[in-house]
Amino acid sequence: MIQSRLQSKLFLMMMALAIIPLLVFVGLTEYTQRQVLLQTAQQNLRALARFQSLQFDEFLREKKQLLHALSAKDIALTKQLNQAPPNRASLRSLLQQKQTRGKLSAIGFFRHNGRRIVSTGTTLPHKLAPLTQRGPHILGVVHFSKASETILRMAIPWRDRREPRTPETFLVVDFPFSLHVRFLQEKRAPAFKVNITLLDQQQRVVCGSIALSHTRHLFGKTHTLPSPFQTPHTGTALLPQRYKNQRGIMSLGMLIPLQETHWKLLVELSEEHALASLYTLRRHSLILIFGVMCFLILMVGLFSRQVVQPLRQLLAATQAFARGQFDATLPTPPHDEVGALIHAFEQMRTELRSYYTELEEKVEHRTHKLVEAQRFSELLFQAIPDVILVTDKALRVVKANKKAFELFGEDIIGRYCYHLFEGEGTEHTQCIAHQVLTKGQPISVEDDVPHPQLGELFYKDFYPIHNQHGEMIGVLESAKIITQRKMMMSQIIHREKIAAVGLMASGVAHEIGNPLASISALVQRLQRKGKDSPFSQTYDELYERCHYISGILETLSHYARKEPLQASPLDLHKEAERAMALVRFDKRLRRVQLDVAIQQTLPLLWGKDGTLSQVFTNLLINALDATEDVTSPQIELKAWPTRDGLRFSVRDNGHGFQEQDKDKLFEPFFTTKEANKGTGLGLAICKQIIEDLGGTIEVKHAAPQGAIFEVSLPLRQAPIHTTQPEDTQ
C-alpha cells in the first residue's frame, strides 16, 4: 500500500515538474507553428492564385490574337463564301490548311442562327446556339470523354469589307485545351497539393487540376461554392478563406475572377497538406513525451527500490510492534536519511519494549488489585441481608444480590421491579421507582399491606443512579423485611393497651365492685323478706343482673391479669338465652327482625360460666348498632355442631366494615362507631374469651350487605387451665 501510494505521488510530482511543462511547451510550439504554417500557406496560395490567373489570362489573349489572325482578310475564303451555293469542298480544303498551320482541333463556318456551313475536324457539331456577339468571344469548353480530349471553343464574326453590314457568318475555332489542363496540373506546388478549378459564369466546372476521372464527372455540372465565396462581392475578393469543401475537408481557398472572361479561378489547399510539417512535429513531440515518461517510470522504479521498499519493511515492523511483536525484522539501514530513520526506529523499539514490559507488570498488578476489589465489593453486595436491586431507565432489573434471588427466584434479571414488589399486571406509573426517575430524588416507603406472594412487609429505599455526565441511568432499590419488627411493635402496642385495660379494669372493679356488693346484699335481703311479695320475681332478676355485672368485672380483671378461670360445663343454648334476656330491654330490638336458630341438644363446653353470654351480648349489641340506620334491619343468630366442636354466628344487614379495618377490629380501643358510642373493648374481650376457650373468631362480609361474626369452639372433656399470669406492665 505504501509502495503504491509513494510511487503514485512521486510519479504525479515528476509529471507535474517535467511532463506538464513539456506539454505546455509542445502545445505552445504547435500553436505557434500552426499559425506560421497557416500564414505561409495563405501567402503561397495568394501568390499561386494570382500567378495562375495571370497565366490563364495570357493564354486567352493569345487565343484571341490567333482568332483575329485567322479571321484576317482571306480573299480565297471570302470568294468561296460569297458563292451561291458555296463550294464546301474548296472551303474545307482551305480550312484544313488553317487548322494545320494553327494546330487547331477544328475550324468551321456557321450561320448566325448556329447552323454549320462547313467545318474540319470532329469536334464541331452540326448546330450551335445562335451567335450574336460581334467580337471574338468564348463559346465554352467542351470535354469529350471518349477521346479524352478537352477543347476551348471560340467564335468571331466573318465580315466582308465591301459589305460592313451585320455579319451572318461566324468563324468557329476549337483550340485544344487539354494541354493547358495538364499545364495547370504540373504547376501544382508539391508542398501545398493545390487544386485549381475553372468555373464559368453559371458556376459550372470548366476544368481543373483534380484527377481526370473526377474532372470528367464534374465537367459541365454546377459547382457549389464554399460559403465564404457566396456573397455578392466574392468576385473581387483576393484574401484566402478557411472553410470545409464539398468532401468535408477543412481547406484554404481563394476565388479570383479572370479579366478576359466572366470565368473564375478557384484555388484550394487542404489544411492537412498545409500543416504536414506540423503533424510531423507532433509525432516527434509524442515520441519525446513517451521517452520522458519511460525515463520517469524508470526513475520511480529506482526510487521505489532505494526508498519505498525499506519504508514498506519499516511499516510492516511498525504494525508488528503495534500487535506487541517486538522481534520483527528491520531492513538493513542505508547511509542516508532512510537509514537514520531506521536507526531511530530501532532505538524506539528498544525503549518501547522496556516500557511495554514495565507497563505489563503494572497492569497485571493493578488488574489483580482491581479484581480483588471487585470480588470484595461483590461479596459485600451479596452479603447484604436486605434485598438490593439495580434497574435501568425502563425499570428492568439488571443486577440483584443473593437475598433478592432467594426471595423472588433466579429469573428476576430482566423483569420489571414493580412486578416483583407489587405483582404481575401492575402499571409502571404505580411504582415508586418511576417517581424517583421523574423527580430525581430518593424516596423511602414502608409497606402497610403484605407482599401478595411472600406475605412479608418491606421497608424500601429508592435512590437514583447517575453516570459521570450527571445523566440518570437507573434506580438502586433496597428492601428490608420488617414483618417481625411490625409484629413486635404490634405486640408492644397490644401489651401497652392491655396494661391500660388492666389499670382501667382495676379502677372499674374497685369503684363499681363495692357499690355492686352493697346492691347485691340489699337485693338478697329483699329476696329473703319478700318471698311471698309480688315483686319477688323482680328481686330475682335484679340479683341475676348484679351477678352478671359481677361476672363482667371478673372478666375484666381476668383480661387484664390473665388469672386462671374456674371451669364448669357450659350450655351454649342457655348462654344465648341469658344474652337474649339482657338485650331484650334494648328498645332498638323492637324494630329488628331477629331470627334465632339454635339446636336444643348441643354438646356441653368447658369454660367460665357467663363468658359466652358476654360474647353473645357484645355481638348482638354491635349488630343493633350496625342496623340502626337500616330501613329493614335483620339479625340472625345461629349455632350448630361440627365434627370436632361447635360453631355459632351473628349476622346483620347493617353498614358492614371496610376491608382495611378487618385486621384491626379485634384490637383494644379500635372502634368504627361514632364518639360516645363505643370504647373499642367489646370485640377485644370477645376474642380473648374465645381464645381462652381454645376457639377462633373471624369476621367476613355478608351478601348483599352487612357482616357475619363466626365463632368456632372445640369440644373438651377436662377443665381448662389458662396460661400463667403476665406482668401487666
Secondary structure, DSSP 8 states (H G I E B T S, - for coil): -HHHHHHHHHHHHHIIIIIHHHHHHHHHHHHHHHHHHHHHHHHHHHHHHHHHHHHHHHHHHHHHHHHHHHTS--HHHHHHHHSSS--HHHHHHHHHHHHHHHT-SEEEEEETTSBEEEEESSSS-SB-S----SS-EEEEEEEETTTTEEEEEEEEE--BTTB-S---EEEEEEEE-HHHHHHHHHTS-TTTT-EEEEE-TTSBEEEESS-HHHHHHHBTSB----GGG-STTGGG--S-EEEE-TTS-EEEEEEEE-SSSS-EEEEEEEHHHHTHHHHHHHHHHHHHHHHHHHHHHHHHHHHIIIIIHHHHHHHHHHHHHHTT-TT-------SSHHHHHHHHHHHHHHHHHHHHHHHHHHHHHHHHHHHHHHHHHHHHHHH-SSEEEEE-TT-BEEEE-HHHHHHH-TT-TTSBHHHHHH-TT--GGG-HHHHHHHH-S-EEEE-SS--TTT---EEEEEEEEE-TTS-EEEEEEEEEE-HHHHHHHHHHHHHHHHHHHHHHHHHHHHHHHHHHHHHHHHHHHHHHHTTTSTTHHHHHHHHHHHHHHHHHHHHHHHHHH------EEE-HHHHHHHHHHHHTT-GGGGGSEEEEEE-SS---EEE-TTHHHHHHHHHHHHHHHHTTT-SS-EEEEEEEE-SSEEEEEEEE-S----GGGGGGTTSTT---S-TTS--S-HHHHHHHHHHHTT-EEEEEE-SSS-EEEEEEEE--SS-----------
